[in-house]
Amino acid sequence: MVSEAAARALGILRDGSQFSWYVIPLFAFVVYVYAVEIERRNWSLVFAGLAYWGMDWFNEIWNSLVFHFTGYAPVWGAPGDTAFLILIGLNIEICFMFAVAGVTFGKMLPPDPKLKILGIPNRLVIAVGGAAFCVFVEVLLNAVGALTWDYAWWSASAPWLIFLFGYLYFFLVSFWVHDMPTVRAKAATVGIIYAVDLIAILVFGVVLGWI
């Protein structure tokens, strides 16, 4: 039995008639953010941003697979107004937001990775703070019905899984890539992340039609 929220999301999944022109300036904004950092040759931020975005795609893929295998609901869904629903929990607006989020949070990192804040490594402090902030935003989105949760273990009353698996490791991977010593290492790591995402989309989406 499909949940009510999941049914609403399925009703607009990859429906091109939902398109709105505001998608174009949003896309231009994402391109601009990366173009600025590429112009500055700030490869640490570029690859940190791409790593963050790639980890979100990984999350969205397994979330869609949860819905396929349960036949009930994804862990989170996005059945609200959107210009395009890419996956059951990922709309085009969320996609573009995550595309720039890694760059935004990366700009908050102190130049020295070894610097400590209250005795704690600064990368960990910013990762925890960033993840907590994102969970807070998700709670607000859920409260207005823009983001839906159908499982008690993934909810405002049990936010620790959202914190750990919804966000924290995005930040940790992004900051890890940011601090890698060479551009080659950053590019290789991001390449692996996107290769896994692409293979999963091809297998579970294009071939099997599960997502």
Buried (B, 14 or more C-beta within 10 A) or exposed (E): EBBEBBEBBBEBBEEEEBEEEEBEEBBEEBEEBBEEBEEEEBBBBBBBBBBBBBBBBBBBBBBBBBBBEBEEBBBBBBBBEBBBBBBBBBBBBBBBBBBBBBBBBBEEBEEEEEEEEEEEBBBBBBBBBBBEEBBEEBBEBBEEEBBBBBBEEBBBEEBEBBBEBBBBBBBBBBBBBBEBEEEEEBBBBBEEBBEBBEEBBEEBBEEEEEB
